[in-house]
Amino acid sequence: QVQLVESGGGLVQPGGSLRLSCAASGFTLDYNAIGWFRQAPGKEREGVSCISSSDGSTYYADSVKGRFTISRDNAKNTVYLQMNSLKPEDTAVYYCATWWSGTSCHDGDYGYWGQGTQVTVSS
């Protein structure tokens, strides 16, 4: 069975850093499209960063470009989101997601989701 288990969320101060992890089971992560999404209260879920299944190219939302980095450890079948220079507007529930193929970072193109982990950036 496909399963995604997230960890690493928490409370950090503005300017701080946090690394989210998403451990995958039931499939080989490096063969799939992978994405990190977030949803803040009252807002739509948005794509933060994704990895294409075709060539492994990465996408970053403009709001996080230069601050966030997506990566994966194939040996651990885990994908990470390193978040630096965090801002209050980064506060959201962060989800990892995957699908068998894809090049987009739109939530409608992903079929398997983790449970979400809360990230709160506040002083």
Secondary structure, DSSP 8 states (H G I E B T S, - for coil): --EEEEE--EEE-TT--EEEEEEEESS-GGGSEEEEEEE-TTS--EEEEEE-TTT--EEE-TTTTTTEEEEEETTTTEEEEEE-S--GGG-EEEEEEEESS-----GGG--EE---EEEEE--
